[in-house]
Amino acid sequence: MRVLRWSVFLLLVSTGLLLLTGPSPAAAHAGGLTATDARGRVVAVSPAVPGLTVTAIEDGARLRLRNATAFPVAVPAGGGPATPAVVAPGDELTWIDSRSTPAGREVAPGRTEAWSMVLDVGGRQVSVSGELIGETPPAALPWWAAVLVAAAAVPLASRRARRPELVLTAAGLTAMAASVVHVIGSTLAVESAPRWSTLLSACGINLLNWSLIVGGAVAVLRGRPAGVLAVCAGAALTAVFVLPDVTSLHRAVLPFAGPPVVERLLVVLTLGVGVGVAVAGASALRALAQRTPAGEPA
């Protein structure tokens, strides 16, 4: 019963941490990026100033200004808490500007919305203009149907299996693998922060959830079927942690370094299979308890 006791303990710790530090939808994505229905870009810097570059990164979520001129560059107020700002010669500034970011903006598919600001480059007025380009969001219903199918398939498969703990272990590892790829892909989409610290932040409590799944899987493969409780706990928490990212099933532009369909599939697997493992876990554990002889350790 050692695996069972440790699984319950880790489940309580994980749940407590999740409740205390549960992220907002924005914070749940790597780098604080969010799914939107538009992309942003810089169209022109006029008049052009040698050494001054202004670009939109992360699909327009942030602007990056590099000042290789001999003059300070002033960014005007009105773009949020990061402005006004002054960028010294040789420095750069990366910030979220409410005038240019697509986050929270409604731009119809196929339409464009212009934005602009005026910089002060050593006393010279320089205009930066850009646009937001609306994109068509996906049909969300088929993706949610896929979540339900995945969630229902796991309990059905475990009930029909002679060794349900192996089915649940395989399903838990599948949910974990999808979660890992999802986190890595989200991290690679971030250009505004150090890679490793962003990855660690994006993993968050999943580091504990994944440990539960792996530890439980090892216990099951070593002949300790009660290890399936750890798998079920880890898969359930992994599904909870991906909930803020279900916006990817509704939005067109995703903070993910890969095709949007891949990101949506990863969210479907993490959520659907994770929920399915959690639902199936209780009945599987009852079956294991009935099958284990009295006095034999689980």
ABEGO torsion letter per residue (X at the ends): XAAAAAAAAAAAAAAAAAAAABBBAAAABBGGBBBBABBBBBABBOBBBBGBBBBBBGGGABBBBBBABABBBBBBBGAEAAOBBBBBBGBBBBBBBAAABABGBBBBBGBBBBBBBBBBBGGBBBBBBBBBBBBBBBBAAAAAAAAAAAAAAAAAAAAABABAAAAAAAAAAAAAAAAAAAAAAAAAABAABBAAAAAAAAAEAAAAAAAAAAAAAAAAAAGBAAAAAAAAAAAAAAAAAAAAAAAAAABABBBBBEBAAAAAAAAAAAAAAAAAAAAAAAAAAAAAAAABBBGBBX
